[in-house]
Structures are given as C-alpha cells and as structure tokens.
C-alpha cells in the first residue's frame, strides 16, 4: 500500500504539461504604422463609392469657408468641399505608392539579381547604369516623362518607380552577392542546382525581408514625391484629386482659409509616417539582430 501511494505523485508529476512558449510581441512601430496606413487605405476605398460632395460640386457657393456642419473640412476658393477632395486624394496617393513600389520592385530586383548572380562584366555594366540613374534627379525624369506622355497620375508613377528602382537594385545586388557566398548555396551548386533554381529557392527568399523594408520606405517617398509633382503641375490633372495640388491651390489663401493647407499637409505627414513606421516594424520583426527576445 505504501508503494502505491508514493507512486501516484510520481506519475502525476511526470504528466504535468510543459510550459507554453511565450508568443513574441509585434513591434510597436509595426502596429502603429499598420493602423495609420490602414486608416488612409480605408478612407481611399470609401471615396471610391462615397464622398460628402462631388469633387466638382461648388455647393451653395460658400467660398473659403471654415469647417461647419455642412462642410466638415471647409471649402476652397471655388466653393468645393475640402473633405471630399481630401478623401479622393487618399485613394490616389496610395495608388501611386503601391504602383511605384511594384515598378521599382520589378525593375530593381531584376537588375539586382542579374548584377549579383551573373558574370562580372554584366555586374559592372548594370551597376554603372544604376549609378547614373541614382544621380539623375526624380523631378527631371518626371519632366521628361510628362513631356512624352503628358501630365497624369501614371506619369508620376513611372517617374517615381524608375527612379526608386535604382536603390532597390543596389540593395538587391549587395544581398544577392552575400547570399551566394553562404555554404548552403555552395552545397546546392555542388548538388546540381542550376542558376535559376539557386535564385528562386535560396536567393530571393533570403533577400525578400530587406527588400520589403526598402519598398515600404520607397512607398512613403512616393507619396511625398507625387505631392511635390502635383504641386508643380506635373501630377494628376483636374478633376482628379491630389494632396499636392490642394496645397498649391491653398497657398494664396492660407491667411484667409488655413484649413485648405493644413488638412492635406497633415494627410501627407500621416501617410508617409505610417509607411515609414511600417517599414521599420518589418525590419525589427525580421532582423534577428534587432528582434531580441520579443
């Protein structure tokens, strides 16, 4: 009887569950950035189906009016509702950001992989072209594209995307060269893996986190660049809404109606900040040197 009573605690102790692994917390910058970008994206999506007023509606003719029950953001010098313009501008800003990221990503990754994973003369030639593109001002490139294609949202996308692809190509090339020196890649080559298999199975998965961070930063720069181009008349033409053009139209009436400049300015800052925080958060989440014991 004594043996049975002493055996029960031993059996019970052996059956105790193992402590659960503590879940890692998301970086605060990732959460805040995702919330800010998500809010801007939500406003942009809502503007596709609804805005308080049509973009060209002058309403009751109240010009340069401050915020009121009828116009929550006030009106511009033509009597148009500023909140409606701001909502529509959110959609266009994110279209430019995402499209520029796609253009820069496709061009930059292609050039970077070719430069880092092929023969040296190809590397030297492509990097020379990349350096030339980096030295070429985005504004001047936009002016050349606008001269050929005309002022439009997509002209701005091509200018920003092509200009940004140079940075993506540089980052890709450096990371590709680093990955190709790893022992497991050498072993894959020895096992008979071809060039394409090495790139798709080993190179791209290992450089993608770094590229995603760079693309998020590029997206924030694209929003700012599009606003600058629209401010200069090289972006989306009316009646398409643009935060940069709202700033340009409000500069002469800032003392009378400051909301016309404050609202688009705040929208640009929030969007750029959100994308930059999102990039920083992704970097903290994926970089083992920064991740720690989260």
C-alpha positions in Angstrom: 0.0 0.0 0.0 2.8 2.3 0.8 4.4 1.7 -2.6 1.1 2.6 -4.4 0.7 5.9 -2.5 4.2 7.0 -3.2 3.9 6.1 -6.9 0.9 8.2 -7.6 2.6 11.6 -7.1 5.5 10.5 -9.2 3.1 9.6 -12.1 1.2 12.8 -11.6 4.4 14.8 -11.8 5.5 13.1 -14.9 2.2 14.0 -16.7 2.5 17.8 -16.0 2.3 19.8 -19.2 5.3 21.6 -20.5 5.3 25.4 -20.2 4.0 27.1 -23.3 6.3 29.1 -25.4 5.8 32.8 -24.9 4.4 34.5 -28.1 6.5 37.3 -29.4 5.0 40.7 -29.3 4.7 42.7 -32.5 7.0 45.8 -32.7 5.0 49.0 -31.7 6.2 50.7 -34.9 4.7 47.9 -37.0 1.3 48.2 -35.2 1.2 52.0 -35.4 2.3 52.0 -39.0 -0.3 49.4 -40.0 -3.0 51.3 -38.2 -2.1 54.6 -39.9 -1.8 53.1 -43.4 -4.9 51.1 -42.8 -6.9 54.2 -42.0 -5.7 56.0 -45.1 -6.5 53.0 -47.2 -10.0 52.7 -45.7 -10.6 56.4 -46.5 -9.4 55.9 -50.0 -11.6 52.9 -50.5 -14.7 54.7 -49.1 -14.0 57.6 -51.5 -14.5 55.2 -54.5 -18.1 54.8 -53.6 -19.0 57.8 -51.5 -17.8 61.3 -50.7 -19.9 64.1 -49.0 -20.0 66.1 -52.2 -18.9 65.5 -55.8 -15.4 66.7 -56.4 -16.5 69.5 -58.8 -19.6 70.5 -56.8 -19.5 74.1 -55.7 -22.5 73.5 -53.5 -24.1 76.6 -52.0 -21.3 78.9 -53.3 -19.7 79.3 -49.9 -16.1 80.0 -50.8 -13.1 79.8 -48.4 -15.5 78.8 -45.6 -14.2 77.2 -42.4 -15.2 73.9 -41.0 -19.0 73.7 -40.4 -21.8 71.2 -40.2 -22.3 71.3 -44.0 -18.6 71.2 -44.8 -16.6 69.4 -42.1 -13.3 70.4 -43.7 -14.4 73.8 -45.1 -14.4 74.8 -48.7 -11.7 76.1 -51.2 -11.7 79.2 -53.3 -14.1 77.7 -55.8 -16.6 76.6 -53.1 -15.7 72.9 -53.4 -15.8 70.6 -50.3 -12.3 70.1 -48.9 -13.1 66.9 -47.1 -14.3 65.3 -50.4 -11.1 66.3 -52.1 -9.0 65.0 -49.2 -10.8 61.6 -49.3 -10.3 61.2 -53.0 -6.7 62.3 -52.7 -6.1 59.5 -50.2 -7.0 56.9 -52.8 -4.8 58.4 -55.5 -1.9 58.8 -53.1 -2.0 55.1 -52.2 -2.4 54.1 -55.8 0.8 56.0 -56.6 2.6 54.5 -53.6 1.7 50.9 -54.4 2.2 51.2 -58.2 5.6 52.9 -57.7 6.6 50.1 -55.3 5.6 47.5 -57.9 7.5 49.2 -60.7 10.6 49.8 -58.6 10.4 46.3 -57.2 10.2 44.5 -60.6 12.9 46.6 -62.2 15.2 46.8 -59.2 15.0 43.2 -58.3 15.6 42.1 -61.9 18.6 44.3 -62.3 20.0 43.5 -58.8 19.7 39.7 -59.3 21.3 39.9 -62.7 24.2 42.1 -61.4 24.8 39.9 -58.3 24.4 36.5 -59.8 25.9 36.7 -63.3 29.3 37.4 -64.8 31.4 40.4 -63.7 31.1 42.4 -67.0 27.3 42.2 -66.6 27.6 43.4 -63.0 29.9 46.3 -63.9 27.6 47.4 -66.8 24.4 47.2 -64.8 25.8 49.0 -61.7 27.1 51.8 -64.0 23.6 52.3 -65.3 22.2 52.2 -61.7 24.7 54.8 -60.6 23.7 57.0 -63.5 20.1 56.7 -62.6 20.7 57.5 -58.9 22.5 60.7 -60.0 19.5 61.6 -62.2 17.0 63.8 -60.3 13.5 62.4 -60.0 11.9 65.8 -60.9 13.9 66.0 -64.1 13.0 62.4 -65.0 9.3 63.3 -64.3 9.5 66.3 -66.6 10.9 64.1 -69.4 8.2 61.6 -69.0 5.4 64.2 -68.8 6.8 65.8 -72.0 6.4 62.4 -73.7 3.2 61.1 -72.0 1.5 64.2 -70.7 0.8 65.1 -67.1 -1.1 62.2 -65.4 -1.1 60.0 -62.3 0.7 57.2 -64.2 3.4 59.6 -65.5 4.2 60.3 -61.9 4.1 56.5 -61.1 6.7 55.7 -63.9 8.9 58.6 -62.8 8.9 57.6 -59.2 9.1 53.9 -59.8 12.0 54.1 -62.3 13.9 56.5 -60.0 13.4 54.3 -57.0 14.4 51.1 -58.8 18.0 52.2 -58.6 18.1 52.0 -54.8 16.2 48.6 -54.9 18.7 47.3 -57.5 21.7 48.4 -55.3 20.2 46.7 -52.1 19.3 43.6 -54.1 22.7 43.2 -55.6 24.5 43.5 -52.3 22.3 40.9 -50.6 22.4 38.6 -53.6 26.2 38.6 -53.5 26.2 37.9 -49.8 23.8 35.0 -50.0 25.7 33.4 -52.9 28.8 33.2 -50.6 26.9 31.1 -48.0 27.9 27.5 -47.5 24.4 26.1 -48.1 24.3 27.8 -51.6 27.7 26.3 -52.4 26.3 22.9 -51.4 23.2 23.4 -53.6 25.5 24.2 -56.5 27.5 21.0 -55.8 24.3 19.0 -55.7 23.5 20.1 -59.2 21.1 23.0 -58.6 21.1 25.4 -61.6 21.3 29.2 -61.7 17.5 29.7 -61.8 16.9 27.2 -59.0 19.5 28.9 -56.8 18.0 32.3 -57.3 14.4 31.2 -56.7 15.0 28.8 -53.9 17.8 30.4 -51.9 18.5 34.0 -53.0 15.0 35.6 -53.3 13.6 34.2 -50.0 16.7 35.4 -48.1 16.7 38.9 -49.5 12.9 39.5 -49.6 12.6 40.8 -46.0 15.3 43.5 -46.6 13.6 44.4 -49.9 10.2 44.7 -48.3 11.6 47.3 -45.8 13.1 49.3 -48.7 9.9 49.1 -50.7 7.9 50.5 -47.7 10.3 53.4 -47.4 10.0 53.9 -51.1 6.2 54.0 -50.8 6.5 56.8 -48.2 8.8 58.7 -50.5 6.4 58.1 -53.5 3.6 59.8 -51.6 5.8 62.8 -50.9 7.2 62.8 -54.5 3.7 62.6 -56.0 2.5 65.6 -53.9 5.6 67.5 -55.0 5.0 66.7 -58.7 1.3 67.7 -58.4 2.2 70.9 -56.6 4.3 71.8 -59.7 1.6 70.7 -62.1 3.3 67.5 -63.2 0.9 65.1 -61.4 -2.7 64.1 -61.8 -4.7 66.8 -63.7 -8.1 68.0 -62.5 -10.7 66.7 -61.8 -8.5 64.0 -60.2 -7.8 64.9 -56.6 -4.3 65.3 -55.3 -3.0 66.5 -51.9 -0.1 68.3 -53.6 -2.4 70.3 -55.8 -4.6 71.1 -52.8 -1.5 72.6 -51.2 -0.7 74.6 -54.4 -4.2 76.0 -54.6 -4.3 76.9 -50.9 -1.0 78.7 -50.8 -2.5 82.0 -51.9 -5.4 81.8 -49.4 -3.7 80.4 -46.3 -4.3 83.6 -44.3 -8.0 83.6 -45.1 -8.6 79.8 -45.0 -5.7 77.9 -43.4 -7.6 74.6 -43.4 -7.0 74.2 -47.2 -3.3 73.8 -46.5 -3.4 72.2 -43.0 -5.6 69.2 -44.0 -3.7 67.9 -47.0 -0.4 68.7 -45.2 -1.5 66.5 -42.2 -2.7 63.8 -44.6 0.7 63.7 -46.3 2.6 63.5 -43.0 0.3 60.8 -41.6 0.6 58.6 -44.7 4.4 59.0 -45.1 4.9 58.4 -41.3 2.7 55.3 -41.5 4.6 53.7 -44.3 8.0 54.5 -42.7 6.9 53.1 -39.4 5.6 50.0 -41.2 9.0 49.6 -42.9 10.8 50.0 -39.5 8.4 47.5 -37.9 9.0 44.9 -40.6 12.8 45.4 -40.2 12.5 44.9 -36.4 10.3 41.8 -36.9 12.6 40.1 -39.4 16.1 41.2 -38.4 17.5 38.8 -35.8 19.9 41.4 -34.6 17.0 43.7 -33.6 14.4 41.1 -32.7 16.0 40.1 -29.4 13.7 38.1 -27.1 10.4 39.7 -28.1 
